[in-house]
Amino acid sequence: MKTLYILYDAQCGFCSHCRRWLEQQPGFLDLRFLPRDSPEIECRFPGFVRSQYPEELVVISDEGGIYWGAHAWVMVLYALVEYREWAVRLARPALLPLARKVCELISKKRRDLSSLLGMENDATLAAEIRRNHEC
């Protein structure tokens, strides 16, 4: 495995902030980010049905493995140099239920977190950049 494709909600400030943070982290694997509504997903992953994972983070490996929810977060952490040990710990049967609950809570409250913390989403930032660079 060399690459993880991370399907994230580009309309969500929290998700967009996480994407920007992850891009800055040193990794063992290449992380590529695709907005959940990107048409590229259907081209790159024929047969993948987004509606099966409506509100969850989804990670797809270059080997075809599909991970969602807590398993997706563990895979992302596993790809990072500084967080691989945490991923191994969280993947253990004793801690995975806790990781699952935390991921479910964050997934349900991510828009509230975005608003509370003033996190702008990628779509808003892209529009702002275009607006500032108009002649």
N, C-alpha and C positions, 0 to 999 in steps of 0.2 A: 504494500500500500504506500503510495507516494502523495496522493492528493485527496483532500476532503472538500466536497462541495457543500456549502452551507446555505440552505434556503432560509432566508430571513424576511421579515416584514419591513420593507423599506418605508412604509407609511408610519411606522412606530418609532418614536424618538429613542426609547430605551434600546430597541433592537439595533437601530442605526448607531447609537453610541457604542454598544457592544461590538459591532462590526468594526468600527474605527479603532477601538481598543485592541481587538484581536489582531488587526493588521499590523500593529506596532510591536507585537510580541514575537520574540525569536521562537521558531518552531522546528520540529523534526519533520513535519509534513507541510506541504503547500496547502494553504487555505484559500479557496476561491468562493466568493460570495455571489449569490444570485438572488435577486428579489423574488419573493414567492409568486408574484404575478408575471414574471418574465416569460415571454414566449420561448426563450432559449431552453427552458427546462424541458419542454416537450420534445425539442430537437435533440437535446443532449441525453435525455433519459426517456426514450419511447416506452409507453405503457405505464409510466409513473402517474398515479392519480393523486393530485394535490388535495382533493376533498377528503381523502382518508385521514389527513393530518391538519384539521382546520386551524387550530390555534397553537400548534406546537412547533418548536424548532425541529427542523429536519436536516440531517446530515447524510450525504450519500458518498461512499468511498469510490475511488476509481476502480475498485474491484467489484462494485455493484452492491455492496452492503448498504442497507438503509437503516438508519437509527433515528429515533424521535424521542422527544421528551427528555427525561433524565439520562437515557442512554446517549442521546445526541450531545448533551452537555459534557458527559464523561468523555466521549470521543474527541470533542474539541479540546478539552483540557489535556487529554492524552497526547495531542498533537503539539502541545506547547512545551518548550524546554523547561521552563520554571514551574510548570503545573502538572507534569506527568505523574509525580509521586502522589499528588492529590487525586488524580484520576484513578490510579490503582487502588487507593484507599476507598474512594467513593463507589467503586465497582464491586466491592466485596458485599456479600449478602447482608451483613449486619448494617451497612451504611446506605446501600442502594435505596431502601424504602424512604429514608430521610431525604436523600437527594431527589427522589421522585416527588415528595411532598413540597419541597422547596421550589422545584421547577414548575409544578402545577400552580403554586401560589404566585410565583413571578409571572407566569404566562397569563393568568387571569387578571392580574393587577398591573401589567406592563404599561398600559396606556395611562393609568392613574399615576404611576411612577414617572412617566415621561412628562406629564403635565406638572406634577409636583416639583420635579427637579429641573424643569425648563429645558428638557432635552429636545432638540430639533431633529426631525426625521430627515432621511436622505433626500426625499422628494422636495421638501421645503428648502433645504440647503442648495440643491441643484437649481431650483427656480430662482433663488436669491442670487446665486453666482451669475446665472444668465442675465438677470435684470441689471446687475452691476457692471456687466461687460458690454451692454448694448451701446451703440454709437449715439 
